[in-house]
Amino acid sequence: MKLAAIALAGAMVLGAADKGFKPLFDGKTLNGWTLFNKGKGSGYIVENNSIVCPADGGGNLLTEREYANFVLRFEFKMEPGGNNGIGIRAPLAGDIAYSGMEIQILDHDHERYKGKLKPTQRHGSIYDVFPAEGEALKPAGQWNREEIVADGRKIKVTLNGKVLVNADLDTVKDPEKLKKHPGLLRTTGHIGFLGHGTRVEFRNIQIKELP
């Protein structure tokens, strides 16, 4: 009986949102989400209270709602060599790493990426724009907790309690960079997962909207 009670309590904690936050995922279905650019893969599935991009899955799974300023919290777990991304202020069109912004989800120390990555491609980076500073990623197979704050022109990424990115988008002045990344100028859009055909799991996905 004690073990059953502990398991039940753990399940309740797993599904509970932090104070002031609202869940973005009901733990059972993909209601409230929309999938596009799926390609030939199997998209996303729900397993064990998690949104899962399977090894043969991918595409862009985005919230039906748009969000401007917010604090997004979630947990994720990757297989070795896992590769995904968090799209923010994204339109339902184009390559979100450019048409919106992509925060990297990547097992960047895996051997398949050795010698191939730019600093702006490591986990936590704003893809191709702002590099993540420092290390906080747990080994593949372990759960990580991440927070992304989008507040006006400021974007902050914190992984397992360590700030990796604290960026001011207004510091990007290069016309060619802005032309390549029009999403840097967007003020609102969808939030979601940008899969690349590796297994990555997401749970406890919650948001607090800011003024």
Secondary structure, DSSP 4 states (H G I P E B T S, - for coil): -HHHHHHHHHHHHHHPPPTT-EES--SS--TTEEEE--TTS---EEETTEEEE-TT-EEEEEESS-BSSEEEEEEEEE-TT-EEEEEEEE-SSS-HHHHSEEEEEE-TTSGGGTTT--GGGSTT-BTTTB---S--PPPTTS-EEEEEEEETTEEEEEETTEEEEEEEGGG---HHHHHH-GGGG---BEEEEEEESS-EEEEEEEEEE--
